[in-house]
Amino acid sequence: MSTCALSEEQRLSRQDKERKLRLSLETRVAEDVTVISCKGRIAYGIEAAALSGEFAELAPQTRRVVIDLSGVEMIDPAGLGALISIALTAQASQCSIKLAAPGNLIRKLLELTKLTSVFEVHSTLDAPPSHPVDKRHDGLDSRHER
């Protein structure tokens, strides 16, 4: 197989993988909590904008939102920016926002970027509000200590 043909095959394979990784959002209301379930990637472009837009529409109508990250495979810098934008919108709307069920890599990314000091992060979707994932490995977040 020629190098050109191999490159074309790799490019097509990469495109197929990217199609599968796009973000899909499903919003539902459970009791008094709105849950946004994400599947795919939260990345630069329409994926990050879709999540921010979905939350911006919901924020004036609800007081409690949980973003289910169990189906998220990847978050790039624009996706992290979208999460920060969501946190700011939530604060302005007096809306409680929590992240739930991130996979190990996503959880580590949230810890490394210190977004665990911005969001309450739960290990499962149905974790009670009083049991967030321990997010104070470095002692920087003292908001929840009392």
N, C-alpha and C positions, 0 to 999 in steps of 0.2 A: 504494500500500500504506500502511495506517495505521501510525502510530508503535507502537501496541500490537501489531499483527501482526508488525511488524519485530522488536520486542523479543522476542516469543515465538519467532520464527524464529531469532534470535541465541542465545537461551537453549537451544533444542533443539540447535542446531549445537554450542554449547559443551559440552552434555551428551554428544553423540556423540563429540566429541574427547576428553573426559575418560574415557569408557569405553575408548577405544582406548589411552589413555596409562597405564592402570592397570598395576601391576607384576606381572609373572609371573616366577617363579623356577624354574630347572632346576638340580638338583644332580647332579653326576657325579664319579666318582673316576677320575683319570688317574695311573697309577703310584702314588706315595705322596702325591698332592696332591688335595684335594677342591676342586672348582671350583663356585662358585655363579654361574650366569649370570643376569643381571638384564635384563629387557626392560620398558621403559615408564618409569615415574617412581617415585622414592623420595620420598614426600611424606607429609604429616600424615595420620594415620589408619591404616587397615589395611595400606597399602603399607609404611610405615616399620616398623610392628610385625611384619609378616610377615618382613622381612629380618632384623630383630633376633632374632626367634624361631627362624628357620631356623638362624642361626649359633649361638645358644645351645644348640640341640639337637645340633649337630655338634661344637662345641668340645671336649666331654669325650672324643669318639671319634676325633679326628684331631689331628695336630700341625701340619699345613700346609694353609692354606686360601687360595684366590685368589678374589676377587670380580671377576667379569668385568663391567665397566661399559660394554661396547661397545654394548649395546642401550638404555642409559639416556638418556632425552631430557631429564630434568629432575630436580633435587634441590632440595627446599625446606629451610627451616631445621629442620623436624622430621626430614627425611631426613639432614641433616648430624648431627643429634643421634643418630640411629640408628647412623651410622657411628662416632661417638665411643663409643657404648655397646658396639658390636662390638669396638672397640679395647681397651676396658677388660675386657670378657669374655675376649678373647684373651689379654691379659696375665695375668689371674687363672688362666686354664687352661693357661698356658705353651704357647700355640698361636701359630704364626707366621701372620700375616695380611698379604696383599698385595692391592693393587687393580691391575686390569689393563685396558688398552685403553679408557680414557675418551676420549670425543669431545673436541674442542677446547674447547667451552663448559664441559663438566664438569671437564676438566683445569684450566682457568682458575679455576673456582670452588674447586677443591681447593687451588690455589695461593693465591688471595686469602684463604681462610679458614685458611691455614697447616696444613691437614690433610696436606699433603705432608711435614710434619715428624713426623706421627704414623704415617703409612702409607708403606710402600715402594710407589711407583707405577711400573708398567711401561707402556710405550707400546703393547705388543701382549700378547696372551694367552700366546703362546709365547716371550716374551722370557726369556732365561736370568736366574737370580737375580742374577748379577753385573752386569747392565746395566739398573739402574733409570733411569727418566726423571730428568734432572737437575732436582733440586728445591731447589737452594741458591742461588737468584737473589740473596737478600739476605744470605747468609752466616750465617743464624741457626741452621741445623741442622748441627752439627759431629759428630753421632753417627757418621756413615759415613766420616768423613775419618780416614785413618791412613796 
